[in-house]
Amino acid sequence: MKSIKLVAAVLALFSTMACAAVNNTPPSSSAAAAPSAGETQVQQPSLHQGDVWVDRIQGTDREFRIEAVHGDTMDVSYWGAEQVTDPNLNIIVYRSLTESSSEPTVSTKPGMWFEFPLYPGKTWVSDFDWEMKGAAPAKGQGEDRGRVIGWEAITVPAGTFHALKVEVVTRFFGKGGMADEATLDFWYSPKVNRFVKFDYRSFYEGEIVAELVKYQPAKG
C-alpha cells in the first residue's frame, strides 16, 4: 500500500508539467484565429541568468531564479524546486512544487505552459509520454490543454498589472488505472517577463498560489 501511494503521489508531481525533453519536438498546437488589430500579442521574453522574481506564497517571500542558461535549456529554481526549462520557462525536468524530496520526472516534450505568442482566444494541445525516475519508477502518458482567456487587471503585492490570464489543464495516466488532473491559472505580464500570479491545483500535490512581490532583472 505504501508503495502504491508513493507511485501515485510521484505521478501527480508530474501532472502539470510534461517534463524533461528527451527531444525538442514542438508540441502539437491548435490556435484560434489571429488576434484583431485591437488585441495585443505577448511575444517570447528574453530571459537571462540572474533574473529573479520574488513571490509571496502563504505569507512567505520566496525567490524564483534563473540560475544558469545552457543554450536551449535553463536551470531554474521554482521557489526552491530545482527544474530544467526551455528558454520560455516551460519545464523539462520537473520536481514537485510542494514536495521537497520528490524524484525528477522526464517526458518526451516540455510541459507547455507558455506557448508564445500569447493572445486572447489562443488554444493549444500537447501530448507526451513520461517517465518518473528514482526508487519507484513509473511510466505513462499525458496531455496539456492550454487556453488564453483574456486581459485582466490584477493586483498583487508588487502592484496592479494589465496581465493576460491563461489556463492550462493537464491530465495524466499511468499503469494500474492511476490518473490525475491538475489545473494552472496564471496571469502573465510582459512588464516582468513572467506571470505576476500563479495558481496551481492538483489532487495529489494540493495547491500553491504565488503572487509577485518584486522583479529583479539580471544586471547587464
C-alpha positions as CSV (number, residue, x, y, z in Angstrom):
1,M,0.0,0.0,0.0
2,K,2.8,2.4,0.9
3,S,4.5,1.8,-2.5
4,I,1.2,2.4,-4.3
5,K,0.7,5.7,-2.5
6,L,4.2,6.7,-3.3
7,V,3.9,6.0,-7.0
8,A,0.5,7.8,-7.1
9,A,2.0,10.8,-5.4
10,V,5.0,10.9,-7.6
11,L,2.9,10.6,-10.8
12,A,1.0,13.6,-9.7
13,L,4.2,15.5,-9.2
14,F,4.5,15.5,-12.9
15,S,0.8,16.2,-13.6
16,T,1.1,19.8,-14.7
17,M,4.5,19.6,-16.3
18,A,5.2,17.2,-19.1
19,C,8.8,17.5,-18.0
20,A,12.2,16.7,-19.3
21,A,12.5,16.9,-23.0
22,V,14.5,14.0,-24.5
23,N,13.9,15.7,-27.8
24,N,12.9,19.3,-28.7
25,T,10.0,18.4,-31.0
26,P,7.4,21.3,-30.8
27,P,4.1,20.4,-29.3
28,S,1.1,19.9,-31.5
29,S,-0.8,23.2,-31.3
30,S,-4.1,24.4,-32.4
31,A,-4.7,28.2,-32.2
32,A,-7.7,30.3,-32.6
33,A,-7.8,32.9,-35.4
34,A,-5.0,35.5,-35.2
35,P,-5.8,38.5,-32.9
36,S,-7.6,41.5,-34.3
37,A,-5.8,44.8,-34.6
38,G,-7.1,45.9,-31.2
39,E,-5.6,43.0,-29.4
40,T,-2.0,42.7,-28.1
41,Q,0.1,39.7,-28.5
42,V,2.7,38.7,-25.9
43,Q,5.9,37.7,-27.5
44,Q,8.6,35.3,-26.3
45,P,10.5,37.0,-23.5
46,S,14.3,37.4,-23.3
47,L,15.4,35.8,-20.1
48,H,18.9,35.7,-18.6
49,Q,21.0,34.1,-15.9
50,G,20.5,36.1,-12.7
51,D,16.9,37.1,-13.4
52,V,15.0,36.9,-10.1
53,W,11.3,37.2,-9.2
54,V,10.3,37.3,-5.5
55,D,6.8,35.8,-4.9
56,R,4.7,35.6,-1.8
57,I,3.5,32.1,-1.0
58,Q,1.4,31.5,2.1
59,G,2.8,34.7,3.7
60,T,6.4,33.9,2.9
61,D,8.5,35.6,0.3
62,R,10.5,33.1,-1.9
63,E,12.8,33.5,-4.9
64,F,12.1,32.2,-8.4
65,R,15.5,32.5,-10.0
66,I,17.2,31.6,-13.4
67,E,20.4,30.0,-12.2
68,A,22.1,29.2,-15.5
69,V,21.5,29.2,-19.2
70,H,22.8,26.4,-21.4
71,G,21.7,27.2,-25.0
72,D,18.2,25.7,-25.3
73,T,17.8,24.9,-21.7
74,M,17.9,26.8,-18.4
75,D,18.4,25.7,-14.7
76,V,15.6,27.4,-12.8
77,S,14.8,27.4,-9.1
78,Y,11.0,27.4,-8.8
79,W,10.9,28.6,-5.2
80,G,13.5,26.1,-4.2
81,A,12.4,23.2,-6.5
82,E,15.2,22.8,-9.0
83,Q,13.9,22.5,-12.5
84,V,15.3,22.4,-16.0
85,T,13.3,24.5,-18.5
86,D,13.3,25.6,-22.1
87,P,14.0,29.3,-22.9
88,N,10.4,30.2,-22.2
89,L,10.2,28.6,-18.7
90,N,8.4,25.5,-19.9
91,I,9.6,22.8,-17.6
92,I,11.8,20.0,-19.0
93,V,12.9,18.2,-15.8
94,Y,10.1,18.5,-13.2
95,R,10.3,18.2,-9.4
96,S,7.3,18.8,-7.3
97,L,6.5,22.4,-6.2
98,T,5.0,21.1,-2.9
99,E,7.1,18.0,-2.1
100,S,10.7,18.9,-1.3
101,S,12.0,15.3,-1.6
102,S,10.4,14.4,-5.0
103,E,12.1,12.5,-7.7
104,P,12.5,14.0,-11.2
105,T,10.1,13.2,-14.0
106,V,11.2,13.0,-17.6
107,S,8.9,13.4,-20.7
108,T,9.2,13.4,-24.4
109,K,8.2,17.1,-24.6
110,P,8.4,20.1,-22.3
111,G,5.3,20.9,-20.3
112,M,3.5,23.6,-22.4
113,W,2.5,26.4,-20.1
114,F,3.9,29.3,-22.2
115,E,3.1,28.8,-25.8
116,F,4.2,32.1,-27.3
117,P,3.0,34.3,-28.8
118,L,0.1,34.5,-26.3
119,Y,-3.1,36.4,-27.2
120,P,-6.8,36.1,-26.2
121,G,-8.5,33.1,-27.7
122,K,-5.4,31.1,-28.5
123,T,-5.5,27.4,-27.6
124,W,-3.1,24.5,-27.7
125,V,-2.8,20.8,-27.1
126,S,0.3,18.8,-26.3
127,D,0.5,15.0,-25.9
128,F,3.5,13.3,-24.3
129,D,4.9,10.2,-22.7
130,W,6.6,10.5,-19.4
131,E,8.8,8.5,-17.1
132,M,9.4,9.0,-13.3
133,K,12.9,8.2,-12.1
134,G,14.0,7.2,-8.7
135,A,13.1,4.5,-6.2
136,A,9.6,4.0,-7.5
137,P,9.9,4.3,-11.3
138,A,6.7,4.6,-13.4
139,K,5.7,5.4,-16.9
140,G,2.6,6.8,-18.6
141,Q,1.0,9.3,-21.0
142,G,-0.3,12.8,-20.5
143,E,-1.9,15.7,-22.2
144,D,-1.7,19.5,-21.7
145,R,-4.6,21.7,-22.9
146,G,-4.0,25.5,-22.7
147,R,-6.2,28.4,-23.5
148,V,-5.7,32.2,-23.2
149,I,-8.7,33.7,-21.6
150,G,-8.0,37.4,-22.0
151,W,-6.6,40.6,-20.5
152,E,-7.4,41.5,-16.9
153,A,-6.3,44.0,-14.3
154,I,-4.9,42.1,-11.4
155,T,-3.4,43.4,-8.1
156,V,-0.6,41.6,-6.3
157,P,1.9,42.8,-3.7
158,A,4.1,44.3,-6.5
159,G,1.2,46.5,-7.7
160,T,-1.6,46.4,-10.3
161,F,-0.8,44.9,-13.7
162,H,-2.5,44.6,-17.1
163,A,-2.0,40.8,-17.5
164,L,-3.1,38.0,-19.8
165,K,-4.9,35.2,-18.0
166,V,-4.0,31.7,-19.2
167,E,-5.4,28.4,-18.1
168,V,-3.6,25.0,-18.6
169,V,-5.2,21.7,-17.7
170,T,-3.0,18.6,-17.6
171,R,-4.3,15.1,-17.5
172,F,-2.0,12.1,-17.0
173,F,-2.5,8.4,-16.9
174,G,-0.2,5.5,-15.7
175,K,-0.4,1.8,-15.3
176,G,-2.8,0.3,-12.8
177,G,-5.6,2.8,-13.5
178,M,-3.7,5.7,-11.9
179,A,-4.8,9.1,-13.2
180,D,-4.7,12.8,-12.1
181,E,-5.7,16.2,-13.4
182,A,-4.1,19.5,-12.5
183,T,-5.2,23.0,-13.3
184,L,-2.9,26.0,-13.6
185,D,-4.2,29.6,-13.9
186,F,-1.6,32.3,-14.3
187,W,-1.6,36.0,-15.2
188,Y,1.3,36.9,-17.5
189,S,2.7,40.4,-17.7
190,P,5.2,41.4,-20.4
191,K,6.5,44.1,-18.0
192,V,8.1,41.5,-15.8
193,N,8.7,38.7,-18.4
194,R,6.7,36.2,-16.4
195,F,3.5,35.7,-14.5
196,V,2.5,38.0,-11.7
197,K,0.1,35.5,-10.2
198,F,0.3,31.7,-10.3
199,D,-2.5,29.4,-9.0
200,Y,-1.9,25.6,-9.3
201,R,-4.2,22.9,-8.1
202,S,-3.7,19.1,-8.2
203,F,-5.4,16.3,-6.3
204,Y,-2.1,14.8,-5.1
205,E,0.1,17.9,-4.8
206,G,-2.5,20.2,-3.4
207,E,-2.5,23.9,-4.2
208,I,0.2,26.6,-4.5
209,V,-0.6,30.2,-5.0
210,A,2.2,32.7,-5.7
211,E,1.9,36.5,-6.1
212,L,4.7,38.8,-7.3
213,V,6.4,41.0,-4.7
214,K,9.3,42.3,-6.9
215,Y,11.2,41.6,-10.1
216,Q,14.9,41.9,-10.3
217,P,16.3,41.5,-13.9
218,A,19.9,40.4,-14.2
219,K,22.4,43.3,-14.3
220,G,23.6,43.9,-17.8
